[in-house]
Amino acid sequence: MQTPMIQGLTQSIAKWNAGDLSVEPELMQTIYPILRGLAQEQLSNNSRVTLQATELANEAFIKMRIGVNPVDNKNQFANKYHFMSFMAHMLRNLIVDHLRQRGRMKRGGEVHFIRYDEAKVEDVDVNEFDFKDVDWIALDAALSKLEQQEPSYARLVELRYFLGYGIEQSAVQLGVSTATANRMWRFSRAFLSEEMRT
Amino acid sequence: MKLTTLFDQAVDLDTASRGAFIVELAGRDAAMAAALTRLLDAEKAPILAEPNLHALRSIATELSVAAPKAVGGFQLIRPLGRGGMGEVWLATRSAGAAVQEVALKILRFDIGNEHARLRFQLEQKMIATMNHPFIARMIDANHGDGDLPWIAMEYVDGVNLTQWCTNHQLPVRARVALVIKVLEAVAHAHQHLVVHRDLKSSNVMVTREGVPKLLDFGIAKSTGDTQKTATAQRFFSVGSVAPEQYTGERTTVATDIYQMGILLYELLTGAPAYDLEGLAPAQIQECILHRAPEIPSRAVSPSHAKACGLDKHTQLQRLLAGELDRIVMYALRKNPAERYATAAEFARDLQAYLDGRPVLAAGQSKSYQARKFLTRHWLPSSLAALAVIAMLALTLQLLLRDSALNAAREAALVARDAATKERDKAQNLNTFLLDLFRAASPTAINKKDLSGIVLDAIDLQITRSEFIDDPSAAFALIKAALGLGELAQAQRFLAVLDQHRARYSADDNRQLLLLQANLANIEADFPRLKAINAQLAKTIHNATAQQKLIFIGYVGQTLVDTDPKRVLAFTDVKPLPASLIRLRARAFTSLKNYPSSIEMLVAASVRKDLTAMEHLSVLQSLALAYLANKEDAKGLLVTADLIKSAGTNLGEENLRALPFWNTRALALVRSHQDKEAIAVYDELLRWRSLSENVRFTITMNRLLAGTNQIAIDSLSRKLAHDVWRGRESLTPTSVAYAKIALLRVLSSERKLNEARALAASPDLFEQLEEPTITELRAWRGALSDPPQAFASGESWLTQLARVNSRDSHLHALLIKNRPTAIATK
């Protein structure tokens, strides 16, 4: 049984997946708090289990029961794929916003840490350390350009980078063949590399 | 065709085919070909890594922790900051009807990090043991497993220490006082076997009421438990990392002392002790382990004086120079064992600085101690009392300039009036004076110490802004500083006062102008004095009679050399005010009108309305006028009166009588009574508490009198050689006198060749007075072979008579050689 709100949400996500980005703000507004709440809940319930963005998105989907239709399994899956794509996109926005905000905090703040011995990883501030691996903000900018030219390619990248999906998983999610997903990935990676280099 | 399609087609081709493909494309669409080429190049070396799940995980973790809505029954309101190990949120919890506000610290670390969790729990335990008004209180914490670890702390609604100081333009003393409080908190933590290890401004919040609260024992460790910290955290705020933290050695209470030193340094100078920005790791290491920071007074950042409520950079530098420099540098010693032993000791030393007691960090030199003694005893009483002390001590001091004495006396009178405004202040003053006389024998105080006291007092006045409501003590201090010759400090304080002119009454403003005029007068800056006089002229009609007279005196000063006649015109009033007698006499002297000067001074000398000191001053001026007018016998008679009166009024061995005795001896020399003059000098040299300068001046006079006798005594002979040998350190005038004395000795011993060589040695004529120049030239002329006559054809004897020289040996030489001298003419 779906509430009207969820029904509207399902339709909006389907529209967004079809390339109608105008529904995005509304979707964000609805799903953002749910996603965060879920993440928190998950962490609180089980400190031993490492949180994964994928699980988080799954949890969110289950929690919201989007598109759960006992009669039409196919439809349910289509909905879920749509939802996960959108979730990846949303995570991208969340993370980049967060990093930008933190960047501001950092610039205004006075805390500068130095590490004296990189070997002692357990003493290292994990967040300070890992964020260096990927320039998320530059990636976001490049991704926005890709999005303008090839939205479906951008969806693929989001799934891979923000939900940690593999090529096959992403292909299923996007409803394309693995070969096509491979080609999309190859192009996207070249495109983003070129954008981020310049 | 789309770029993606073209890319797909080209990417699998071999290099040669790819080239052909692109050339062909370029023929149709050059831009597309260029874009494709770039993409193909990028594809060969993608900079984008494969998706990194580890990275994703930590971001997700952070996100989830960054925005929980509630933790442990607290509602999270907004983030307050980010510590070494967690995030701090402003959070609320309902406690009955009231809503409790807390700073909720949440562990941000990966939940799986057992190490971090243990550390966090340790922090909880540590904070729980402490209970101090300046340490943020722990309100609650969770202990259960399987939850985000959190600590609810007292929420301090304020700003950090540095910010607070800046916002309030906190003066240096107030900053020191705040740091003392923080040190008390640190000492409390130490008593509970907790070392903070991350003491810095952002960990000290100050409430709206100005109460500091020490926060964040995030990387604290228990002093009693070294095991747990075997893998000591190796990340710290760079600027405040202590050498032993850097090297990973044992951190102790000394580490907190060091970090408090860094904090104090930054609060005082507005600059970091170590600017490590942009340095390579090796350079950072060098700084932290080996290089001492610039001492605070030299490190003051340009804008910091304003932040401390001061106007000038130099004011702040002056405040820091000395004890605060020493205290900070003591805390920042590289070797932990050489720093303050405890936070309490550090705090006590800062308190000692505030109280004016000797600080542990300072050297224990005698004059330092003495100066501290004076300042300490002055502090509890009124500021004004200080000027009295300075003045009383001054009277023990020989100050050759009357202006200094007068200024100090006036300062004392004002200060006394100010001090007696309140009875308890007067009481303190009396107690203090007794102490002063008991403790400070005249020899123990020198002008330098007195200056130190006055300068400290001025600093204090400025720091406390006490002058704003009542500038009378400030005026007294400026007078004292002027009297002591501390012109720069007087000028600085005057400039500060000048900025508050709008607050002061017309009377105070007039006094301010008079002091500025006084300074200009001492500095002989007559253009400025004229400008100030012009301002004074507008307000002087409301002034007291005394002020009017001082004003006339200043006007006279600007004119007496250039236009003495005008000075004589406007001082031609009867009875002549005592303060103008000297000015008028100077105007006559300028005109070489000695008879009129004498006439006026004679009239003044019988006046009954003069104070004893004014009367003595008139007698001295009269004696000198007689001598200038070649009435040596009368001059001698007046000096007899002078020293008799001085003895009656000033008592024996009063240093203020010394100039009068000096005048007496001069008159004796002029009257050929060299032996009597020598006796006077020898008596003076027996006086105790002569300053070095004065002692030397008397010695030189004694030498000149002694060598002027035809039979030169053996002491004078020896002295002449000694002084000449030590001429390196003398002023040009003293060198010239020493030369004359030795010429006399050599001449009397008939060592004419030696004398001739000496006479021919170069002289700094441009720095000497006319009589001395004539005398040296005469010696040269008399000793040359054949003797030379004076250039104008006059005889040397005539010329010497003109400058009042009665040099027995030179005269003898010239008379003996007269025929030759005349023959060469």
Contacts between the chains, C-beta under 8 A, distances in Angstrom:
chain1	res1	chain2	res2	distance
A	36	B	63	7.1
A	36	B	64	6.8
A	36	B	67	5.0
A	36	B	68	7.6
A	36	B	69	7.8
A	37	B	69	6.8
A	39	B	60	6.5
A	39	B	63	6.4
A	39	B	64	3.3
A	40	B	64	5.3
A	40	B	65	7.8
A	40	B	67	7.7
A	40	B	68	4.2
A	40	B	69	7.2
A	42	B	64	7.4
A	43	B	61	7.3
A	43	B	64	5.3
A	43	B	65	7.2
A	43	B	111	6.3
A	43	B	148	6.6
A	44	B	146	7.8
A	44	B	147	6.0
A	44	B	148	6.2
A	45	B	146	7.6
A	46	B	146	7.2
A	47	B	111	4.4
A	47	B	112	7.6
A	47	B	145	7.1
A	47	B	146	5.2
A	47	B	147	7.2
A	47	B	148	7.8
A	48	B	111	7.4
A	48	B	112	6.7
A	50	B	57	5.8
A	50	B	110	7.5
A	50	B	111	7.6
A	50	B	112	6.0
A	51	B	57	6.4
A	51	B	60	5.2
A	51	B	61	5.5
A	51	B	64	6.4
A	51	B	111	7.8
A	52	B	53	7.5
A	52	B	56	7.5
A	52	B	57	6.2
A	52	B	60	6.9
A	53	B	56	5.1
A	53	B	57	7.4
A	53	B	59	7.7
A	53	B	60	4.6
A	56	B	60	6.2
A	56	B	64	7.9
A	91	B	60	7.8
A	94	B	63	6.0
A	95	B	59	5.2
A	95	B	63	6.8
A	98	B	59	7.8
A	98	B	62	7.3
A	98	B	63	6.0
A	98	B	66	6.5
A	105	B	82	7.0
A	109	B	81	7.5
A	109	B	82	7.4
A	109	B	202	8.0
A	110	B	200	8.0
A	110	B	201	7.6
A	110	B	202	5.9
A	110	B	237	7.6
A	111	B	82	6.9
A	111	B	84	7.9
A	111	B	202	7.2
A	111	B	237	6.4
A	112	B	237	6.7
A	112	B	238	5.3
A	112	B	239	7.9
A	113	B	84	7.7
A	113	B	235	4.5
A	113	B	236	7.5
A	113	B	237	7.5
A	113	B	238	7.6
A	114	B	235	6.3
A	114	B	236	7.7
A	114	B	238	5.3
A	114	B	284	7.5
A	115	B	234	6.6
A	115	B	235	5.6
A	116	B	234	4.3
A	116	B	235	7.3
A	116	B	246	7.1
A	116	B	248	7.3
A	117	B	234	5.6
A	120	B	231	6.9
A	120	B	234	6.5
A	122	B	113	6.9
A	122	B	115	5.1
A	122	B	231	7.6
A	123	B	231	6.7
A	123	B	233	5.7
A	123	B	234	5.6
A	123	B	235	6.7
A	124	B	235	7.3
A	125	B	84	7.6
A	125	B	85	8.0
A	125	B	235	6.9
A	126	B	58	5.2
A	126	B	109	6.7
A	126	B	110	5.4
A	126	B	113	7.6
A	127	B	58	5.8
A	127	B	62	5.5
A	127	B	108	7.3
A	130	B	52	8.0
A	130	B	54	6.3
A	130	B	55	4.9
A	130	B	58	4.7
A	130	B	59	7.8
A	131	B	55	7.3
A	131	B	58	7.7
A	131	B	59	7.6
A	133	B	49	6.9
A	133	B	52	5.5
A	133	B	54	7.9
A	133	B	55	5.0
A	134	B	49	6.9
A	134	B	52	6.4
A	134	B	55	5.6
A	136	B	59	7.8
A	139	B	48	7.3
A	149	B	3	7.3
A	150	B	4	6.1
A	153	B	4	7.4
A	160	B	51	4.9
A	161	B	51	5.0
A	161	B	56	7.6
A	162	B	56	7.0
A	164	B	51	5.9
A	164	B	53	4.9
A	164	B	56	5.4
A	183	B	8	5.3
A	184	B	4	7.9
A	186	B	7	8.0
A	186	B	11	6.5
A	186	B	43	6.8
A	187	B	4	5.4
A	187	B	7	5.0
A	187	B	8	7.0
A	187	B	11	8.0
A	187	B	39	7.4
A	189	B	43	7.1
A	189	B	46	4.8
A	189	B	48	5.6
A	190	B	7	7.1
A	190	B	39	4.6
A	190	B	40	7.2
A	190	B	42	4.5
A	190	B	43	3.7
A	190	B	46	6.5
A	191	B	39	6.2
A	191	B	42	7.5
A	192	B	46	8.0
A	192	B	48	5.3
A	193	B	42	4.2
A	193	B	43	7.5
A	193	B	45	7.5
A	193	B	46	4.3
A	193	B	47	4.9
A	193	B	48	5.3
A	194	B	38	5.2
A	194	B	39	5.7
A	194	B	41	7.6
A	194	B	42	3.9
A	196	B	47	6.1
A	196	B	48	6.8
A	197	B	42	6.7
A	197	B	47	6.0
